[in-house]
Amino acid sequence: MESIISYNEMIDAVNKRMENENDEHDALRFMDSLVNHRLNSDKKTYSVKVKWSNGEYTWEPLWQMAEDDPVTCAKYAEDSNLLDLEIGQEGKDICKNAKASF
């Protein structure tokens, strides 16, 4: 059975994003998709390459994107065959939590 993020969860995410005073961008942008991933130089954490709704691409911390949109992160991990790989404790925790969102 496929789960879809609820309307209230989506509104909460948008409101949280709008309230973030540290946001570098004046315009609100939404994640379009995750297109790549990499192990950071600390060899413990990951970043994901994000395609934004405005067409921009940026590298963002995986934990941040998973907090903002766990379903998209879990779907990316599943589609990229990452769920069975050794991806460190950060990745395991994020995938475990995201799977619970399905």
C-alpha positions in Angstrom: 0.0 0.0 0.0 1.4 3.3 -1.0 1.2 6.2 1.5 1.0 9.8 0.6 2.0 12.7 2.8 -1.0 14.3 4.4 -2.2 17.8 3.6 -1.4 18.9 7.2 2.1 17.4 7.0 2.7 19.3 3.8 1.4 22.6 5.2 3.6 22.1 8.3 6.6 21.5 6.2 5.9 24.7 4.1 5.3 26.7 7.2 8.5 25.4 8.9 10.4 26.3 5.7 8.9 29.8 5.6 9.7 30.5 9.3 13.4 29.5 8.9 15.2 32.8 9.3 18.5 31.3 8.1 17.1 30.5 4.7 19.5 32.1 2.1 16.8 32.5 -0.5 14.1 35.2 -0.6 11.7 33.0 -2.7 10.3 29.8 -1.4 11.4 26.9 -3.4 10.4 23.2 -3.3 12.4 20.1 -3.8 11.7 18.7 -7.2 13.8 15.5 -6.9 17.0 14.0 -5.6 19.4 13.3 -8.4 22.6 12.0 -6.8 24.4 11.4 -3.5 27.9 11.3 -2.1 29.8 10.4 1.0 31.2 13.6 2.6 34.9 14.0 3.4 34.3 13.0 7.0 33.5 9.5 5.6 30.5 9.3 8.0 27.8 11.6 6.6 26.2 11.9 3.2 25.0 14.8 1.0 22.3 14.6 -1.8 22.2 16.6 -4.9 18.8 18.3 -5.0 16.9 19.6 -8.1 14.7 22.5 -6.9 11.4 23.7 -8.3 13.2 26.8 -9.7 15.6 24.6 -11.8 18.6 25.1 -9.5 20.8 22.2 -8.3 22.5 22.2 -4.9 24.2 19.7 -2.6 22.5 19.5 0.7 23.1 17.4 3.9 21.1 14.2 3.8 19.9 14.6 7.3 18.5 18.0 6.5 16.6 16.7 3.4 15.4 13.6 5.3 14.0 15.9 8.0 12.3 18.1 5.5 11.0 15.3 3.2 11.5 11.8 4.6 9.3 10.2 1.9 11.2 11.6 -1.0 14.5 10.5 0.6 13.2 7.0 1.3 11.9 6.7 -2.3 15.3 7.9 -3.7 17.1 5.4 -1.5 14.8 2.6 -2.7 15.0 3.6 -6.4 18.8 3.8 -6.1 19.2 0.4 -4.4 20.7 2.1 -1.4 18.6 0.4 1.3 20.7 -2.7 1.4 24.1 -1.1 1.2 26.4 -0.2 4.1 25.6 3.5 4.3 26.7 4.4 7.8 24.7 5.0 10.9 23.3 8.3 9.5 21.9 6.6 6.4 20.5 3.7 8.4 18.7 5.9 10.8 17.2 8.1 8.0 16.1 5.1 6.0 14.6 3.4 9.1 12.7 6.5 9.9 11.6 7.2 6.4 10.4 3.6 5.9 8.0 4.2 8.8 6.5 7.1 6.7 5.5 4.7 3.9 
